[in-house]
Amino acid sequence: MRAVIQRVSRASVSVGSRITGSIGPGLMVLLGIEDSDEKADAEWLASKIAQLRIFDDDAGVMNLSVTDTGGAILVVSQFTLHAKTRKGNRPSYIRAAHPDKAVPLYELFTRLVSELTGKKAETGEFGAMMQVELVNDGPVTIIIDTREKE
């Protein structure tokens, strides 16, 4: 699994004119699921994100997690995070998981994030053409891949 995590002051995702998820201060998570991903990847990544200390404490030091601050999380599926661009100019998405595998892992990840933070995670709509709006706070953007665990 690969996630692009952005600390936001607000974020929302829409399908057409319908808002499917919206948050105030918290984390916007773009989530890409790969063919080889498993339940353990979702568990590790959800735990890492819930505990990631990228919010300022009273001294202005990034020392607090979204859980500590009571912030919200918006999760949007994004298969294009697994684009391969080595050959030519048209990306290949061959390693991105197909919906039959990706949907259950996406739902598991979202449920785990909700349980770990004590707040229901907002979401986009899997497989839909979505419009995402956000105000990146900082800016703070972190990329995590469960294959590298950095």
N, C-alpha and C positions, 0 to 999 in steps of 0.2 A: 504494500500500500504506500502511496505517496500522498502527502498532504502539504498544501501551501496554507499556512496559518497567518492571518493578519489581525493585529490588534486594531479594533475599530471603535469609533465613538458611536457609529450606527451602521447598519447594513440591512439590505432587504433583497429578496429574490422574487421575481414575478414570472408567470407564464401567461403570455398575452397581457390582458389588463387585470388579471387576478394576482394579488400578492399571496404567495404561498408561505413565506416566512419573513419575519422582520424582527430585528433586535436593536436595543440601545447599546450601551457600552459592553464590550465583550470580544469574542473571537469569531472571525469569519474563516471557515475551514473549507477549502476546495479539496475534495477527496477523490483520488484516482485509485481504482482497484485493478490489480494485475491478475492475469491468468493463474499464477502460482500462489496467490494470497490465500490464507486460511484464517480460521477463527483466532488463532494465536496472534496473528498480525493485527486484527481488529482490537483485541484485548490490550496488546502492548501499546498500540498507537492511542487508543482512547485514554488509557492511564497516563501516558506521557503528556498528552494535550491538557488533560484536566489538572495536571500538576505543574505545567510549564510556567515558570516564574518570569513573566514578561510585563507585569503591571507594576507601576511605581508605588513604593511605600511612602511613608510620611517624609522620608529624607530624600525622596526623588530618585531612589535606586530601584531598578527592576528586580524586585524581590518577592512579589506576590503573584499568585496564580489566579486564573479566572474563578476558581472555586473560592479562594480567599476573598476576592472582591465582590462576589455575588453577581458577577457578570453573566451574560448569556452567550450561547454558541449557536451559530447558524452554519449548517452543514449542507454543502452543495456538491453533488456528484459531478466529476469532470474527467471523463475517460481520456481527454487530450493531454492530461499530465503524463501519460505513458507514450507520448509520441516519440517515434524514432526518426531522426532526420539525417542519418549518416549518408544515405544514398539519395541523390537527386534533391529536388526542392519540394516534393510532395510528402508530407509526413506519413509514416506508417503507424497504424494503431494495432498491429497484430498481437501485441502482448497485453493489450487491455482486455479485461475479463468480459465475457458475454453476459447479458442480463441474467440468465439463469443462475450464474454463479455470483455476479456482482450485486444483484438486488438483496439477497439474504445477508451478505457481508456488510453492505451499506446500512441496512436496517439494524443489524447487530451493533455496528459501530455507533450509530445514532442512539440506540437504546443504552449502550454502555456509557456514553458521554453523559446522557441524562441522569443515569444512576450515580455516576461518580461526582457530578457537580450538584446534584440535588435540584436541578432545573431542567425542564423539558427542552431538549434541543429543537430549534426551528430547522426547517428543511426546505429544499427546493423540491422539484418533482423529477424523479429519476427518469432519464431518457428524453425529457422534454427540452425544447428550445427555451432557454431561460434568459432573462435579463437580470443581471446582478448589479446592484448599486451599493457602494460602501464609501465610508470616510475612514481612511487608514489613519490611525492615531500614532503619530511618532515621526515618520512612518516606522512601523515595526512589522517585518515580514520574516517568517521562519519557514524553511522547507525541511520536512522530515520524510525519510524513506525507511520503511521497516527492513529493507534489505541491508541498509548501511548502519542503522541504529546509531547515528551520530548525534 
